[in-house]
Amino acid sequence: MRQQTSKQPTKVQHKARLPEMAETVLTHLAAILVLIGTYQLGELAYVILPLPATINGLLILLFMFIIYGQIPDFLARTVPLYLKHMSLFFVPAVMAVWLYQQAVLEYWHALVLSLVVTTILSMLLVLWVAHRCLTNTPVSPEKP
């Protein structure tokens, strides 16, 4: 009699994978709750620090990591998965360009100029900060 080998998981295998799947779902939910929670705290922090809620939320998250001393394991495992699909967050901006296409075509020179100027200014600022930070650090001699 010929034995059938099926690639379908048995009921025992399904039961073994169920806690694993539940842990994964709960880990993702916890990560999403932390990210949304810090965003909401950023909204509240607008009263103290008038920056966008996303920036305030990132600063709060940074301070939480500094206080905790490391990135929590559940965030370190899940956030890279979200970052792989970060391009989805740019869809609203692309749709706005398409929706306001006439205004973009009419004021394209102002848009290009502002993008170039702000890019150069931000690069100069990073250069200045890096120069200020790195000139105060002692350089160790290289070993031959």
N, C-alpha and C positions, 0 to 999 in steps of 0.2 A: 504494500500500500504506500502510495506516495504522500510525503508529508508536505503540507502547504506552509509556505513561509509568507506571512503577510507583513506588510510594513505598517499596518495599523497598530497603534498602541493598544495594549490590553487595558482592562479596567484597573488593574493594579498599577500600571504605569501612569494612568491618568490621575489616580489618587495620590501617587507619589509626587507628581508635578504640581498638584493643586496648591500646597503651601508655598512652593517656590514662586508660583504665579501671583499668589496673594501678597507675598513679600515684595515682589517687583512693583505691583500696583500701588501698594502702600508707600513704598519708597518714592515713587514718582509723585504721588499725592502730597507727601510731606515736602518734597522739593518745590512743587508748585505753590503750596501754601506759604512756604518761607519766602519765595520770590514775590508773590502777590502781597504778602504781609509787609515786606520791606518797602514795596512800592506804595502801599497805603500809608505806612509810617512816613514815607517821603512826602506824601500829600499833606500830612499833618505838620511836618517839619517846615513847610513852606512859610509858616508864620515866623519862624525863627531865622531860617536861611532862605531867602527868596530866589531859589533855583528851581528848575523843573523837578517834578516829583521823581522822575527816573534817576536824576543825578543825586538827589537827596537819598533815595532808596539805595543806590549803589554805595554812597558814603556810609549809610547806616550798616549795610551788609559788610563793608570793609571793616568798620569798627567792631562789629560782632566777631569777625574772623580774628582780628587782633586781640580782642579780649579772650576769645576761646583758645587762641594760640595756634590754630590750624583750621583748615577747611573741613567741616564735618564730612564723614565718609559717605553718607547718603547723598550729599550734594556733589561731592567729587565723582560719584558714580553716574549720576543722572544728568547733570548740567552739560557735559560734553555731547550727549545725545541731542539736546536742544540746540546746541551751538551748530551742529551739523546742518540743521534746517533753518538757520538764521536768515537765509535769503527770503523766506516767507514773510519776515517782518518788513521787508522793503516793498512788498506788493502795494500797500497803500500809497507810498510815495510815487511809485511808477504810475499807479492809476490817477493820482493827482496831476501828474505831468500830462497824461493823456487827456484828462478831463479839462484842464486849463491850457490846452495846446495852443489856442489862439494867443493867450497872454504870453506864453513862453516864446512863441515865434515873434511877437511884437517887441518883447523886452529881452531878447536873447543876449544882446551885448552887455546889458547890466548884470544879468545872471552870470555870464562867463567871467566878467571882471570881478564881481564879488567873490566867486568861487576861487579864482586865482589869488586875489589879494588875501582872503582869509586863510588860504592854504599856506601862502608864504609867511604870513604873520604867525600862524601856529607853529610852523617849522622853526622860525626864528626864536619864538618863545621857548620851545623845547631845547634848542641849541643853547640858549642863554642859561636855562635852569640846569641842564646837564653840565655846562662849563662851570657854573657856580658850585654844583655838588661835587664834581670830580676834581676840582683844583685843590680842595681841602683834604682830600684823601691821600695818605702817603703811598708812594709807589714802592713796591718791594723790588729789590734788585733781582735780575734774572740770573738763574744758575746756568753755567755753561755745560 
